[in-house]
């Protein structure tokens, strides 16, 4: 057990403020407090899970996980020092191959570590992982707002959830479910770890088998446009088949309350459109004056008019667990097939919201808007009618897989109105997210929303 009070909280706050996974929307960090730091490895180098309460200038508090390694002040460290503690120096443990291997080993072997205030529980998945056969090389895999991902020996992936919320993470839930049912287009779950106790009960991280890939769908689409756009259209038909198979699998457990398909209430569609109307109002009221937004400035009523045109009562169909953020960035091309990754759901939504069941067409709409974003980003490099053909390829593959199951009532022809509403919702959401998180994507999101508003409604559907 590391004495939480011994950790220099001012220095820890400086470290947190510089991390990409800290929620910058909450404002500057005012203070930090280490609630607990259960020790996972008691031999040098030490390894601890620090549960850190972070207070922001807007008056909010959030809980973060920081994996800390501890070595002597004269020892070489794989990462910069964060804070001195009890004669040792703490540093970011996810940069240390020895400690990452230690953590992954705890996960795949199982067990628990108990401290005064918390317990850390390790849960291996079915199927034994021989960690001794995994090389020790370590590399980081991108940067994200909610987690840190590292690849161990090109065989296993460790994903560390940074911002913690009470409850099971939807990614653990869904990946475990799909792994147990043998769904082939994911990295199978190898295990997970979680904390429980007086501070929070929450998923801390997961370990998956690593699937080598050439690129994600976004990069592959952009690279194909000037060279061989026809080849990518074939890939999109296969992506539609994979999405359909995933939804069918997620709807296959009527006896499991967390996954059993549910019939929507009579008010479901009305609630969906009312919520979207509110999001439209909030977005356009908060738009800053900027040249990049000129194409949509003052067009809130036009967006609402489009919503009214497509908002007629439809059969929403069963609600199921979905991916929730199935853009082209969240699918990887292996050279022969697609692998779906990152099942955490839409950034910015609470864990409870991300676990809610939704129409399977929610994922479909996100893919379609991602294709629109590709066309916007590619500009003149996108051949005429490329987006329409890309949509048709994906939808053909998808509906060929789901129509025989009855999962989407009415099939492709009968879902035009619902899909149009969900696409409009996603276009508004994408712009909001770009404004909050990524200024470089704002012109793409604006151009996609512009083209959506200017296209004939039949083309949108």
Beta strands, then each sheet from edge to edge (+ up, - down):
strand 1: 29-41
strand 2: 46-56
strand 3: 61-72
strand 4: 81-85
strand 5: 88-92
strand 6: 111-114
strand 7: 118-124
strand 8: 138-140
strand 9: 147-152
strand 10: 156-161
strand 11: 163-164
strand 12: 189-197
strand 13: 202-209
strand 14: 215-216
strand 15: 319-320
strand 16: 331-333
strand 17: 338-340
strand 18: 358-359
sheet 1: 1+ 2- 3+ 5- 4+
sheet 2: 1+ 2- 3+ 11-
sheet 3: 6+ 7- 12+ 13- 10+ 9- 8+
sheet 4: 14+ 16- 17+
sheet 5: 15+ 18-
end
